[in-house]
Amino acid sequence: MRNTDWDDKRLQQAILGSTSDRNNALHHIFTDLSWKSMSIKYVRSKGGNEQDGEDAFQEAIILFDRNIRQNRFKGESSLQTYFFAIVKWYWWGQFRKKRPQEELTLQKEEYVEGPDAQLISQEKKYYLREALKQLGSRCQQVLELYQLHYSMQEIANTLKLSSAEMAKKEAYSCRKKLKTFFAKHPNWKNLVK
């Protein structure tokens, strides 16, 4: 296949195909600058350096290949979006090992805000972190992984649970505890809205 022939369907078929097709598909991903630069840019924006970005990109290729071959990709996004999610998950795990727990928050991608909006946003994050602390470190960790769209199997692996079903039960229990906490403390809920 020529490089111009790589669309998601053919890329996935090649990874699932013969060793030669698989190697060609992975070579395409490895040499496609948009996949690599997107990975490095993300890691650098989240506290890493160029080498961290390279490492995340290479590790993501391995995980991406394995996930495709194990039919974990459900086709709910493009392959590049799925790959980028793997980069994010991988970097979050690496970042977590390098940085203190208090630097992690349940947050969406940041965008530039005015000083007053940033102050309000910081206060909301503070109150949300404080609310999560009331649930305990285990629930805090489960909800952070859940917010980052980890699969239940990945949550189970990270938390050393016996199965994805156990992770699902724990995530449900923690979400329920958070809802109960907010129901009992409506002032807290208003602070993080």
Backbone hydrogen bonds, N-H to C=O, Kabsch-Sander energy under -0.5 kcal/mol:
donor,donor_aa,acceptor,acceptor_aa,energy
5,D,2,R,-2.0
6,W,3,N,-1.4
7,D,5,D,-1.2
11,L,7,D,-2.6
12,Q,8,D,-2.5
13,Q,9,K,-2.4
14,A,10,R,-2.5
15,I,11,L,-2.1
16,L,12,Q,-1.9
17,G,13,Q,-0.8
17,G,14,A,-0.6
22,R,18,S,-2.9
23,N,19,T,-2.7
24,N,20,S,-2.2
25,A,21,D,-2.4
26,L,22,R,-2.7
27,H,23,N,-2.3
28,H,24,N,-2.2
29,I,25,A,-2.1
30,F,26,L,-2.6
31,T,27,H,-2.2
32,D,28,H,-1.5
33,L,31,T,-0.8
35,W,32,D,-0.7
36,K,32,D,-1.6
37,S,33,L,-3.2
38,M,34,S,-1.8
39,S,35,W,-1.5
40,I,36,K,-2.6
41,K,37,S,-2.7
42,Y,38,M,-2.0
43,V,39,S,-2.4
44,R,40,I,-2.6
45,S,41,K,-2.0
46,K,42,Y,-0.9
46,K,43,V,-0.7
47,G,44,R,-1.2
48,G,43,V,-2.7
53,G,49,N,-2.2
54,E,50,E,-2.3
55,D,51,Q,-2.8
56,A,52,D,-2.7
57,F,53,G,-2.5
58,Q,54,E,-2.6
59,E,55,D,-2.7
60,A,56,A,-2.4
61,I,57,F,-1.7
62,I,58,Q,-1.5
63,L,59,E,-2.3
64,F,60,A,-3.2
65,D,61,I,-2.5
66,R,62,I,-2.3
67,N,63,L,-2.9
68,I,64,F,-2.5
69,R,65,D,-2.4
70,Q,66,R,-1.9
71,N,68,I,-1.6
72,R,67,N,-3.0
73,F,67,N,-0.7
74,K,72,R,-0.6
82,Y,78,S,-2.3
83,F,79,L,-2.7
84,F,80,Q,-2.5
85,A,81,T,-2.0
86,I,82,Y,-1.7
87,V,83,F,-2.1
88,K,84,F,-2.4
89,W,85,A,-2.6
90,Y,86,I,-2.9
91,W,87,V,-3.0
92,W,88,K,-2.7
93,G,89,W,-2.0
94,Q,90,Y,-2.2
95,F,91,W,-3.6
96,R,92,W,-2.4
97,K,93,G,-1.3
98,K,94,Q,-1.4
99,R,95,F,-2.6
103,E,100,P,-1.7
104,L,101,Q,-1.9
107,Q,105,T,-1.3
118,Q,114,G,-2.5
119,L,115,P,-2.1
120,I,116,D,-2.1
121,S,117,A,-2.6
122,Q,118,Q,-2.7
123,E,119,L,-2.2
124,K,120,I,-2.5
125,K,121,S,-2.4
126,Y,122,Q,-2.3
127,Y,123,E,-2.6
128,L,124,K,-2.6
129,R,125,K,-2.7
130,E,126,Y,-2.6
131,A,127,Y,-2.5
132,L,128,L,-2.7
133,K,129,R,-2.1
134,Q,130,E,-1.2
135,L,131,A,-0.6
135,L,132,L,-1.2
136,G,132,L,-0.6
136,G,133,K,-0.9
140,Q,136,G,-2.1
141,Q,137,S,-2.4
142,V,138,R,-2.5
143,L,139,C,-2.9
144,E,140,Q,-1.9
145,L,141,Q,-2.3
146,Y,142,V,-2.6
147,Q,143,L,-2.5
148,L,144,E,-1.5
149,H,146,Y,-1.6
150,Y,145,L,-2.3
155,I,151,S,-2.4
156,A,152,M,-2.5
157,N,153,Q,-2.6
158,T,154,E,-2.6
159,L,155,I,-2.6
160,K,156,A,-0.6
160,K,157,N,-0.7
161,L,156,A,-2.9
167,A,163,S,-1.7
168,K,164,A,-2.4
169,K,165,E,-2.2
170,E,166,M,-2.4
171,A,167,A,-2.9
172,Y,168,K,-2.4
173,S,169,K,-2.6
174,C,170,E,-2.5
175,R,171,A,-2.5
176,K,172,Y,-2.4
177,K,173,S,-2.3
178,L,174,C,-2.3
179,K,175,R,-2.3
180,T,176,K,-2.5
181,F,177,K,-2.7
182,F,178,L,-2.4
183,A,179,K,-2.2
184,K,180,T,-2.3
185,H,181,F,-1.4
188,W,185,H,-1.2
189,K,185,H,-1.4
190,N,186,P,-2.1
191,L,187,N,-1.3
192,V,188,W,-1.3
193,K,189,K,-0.7
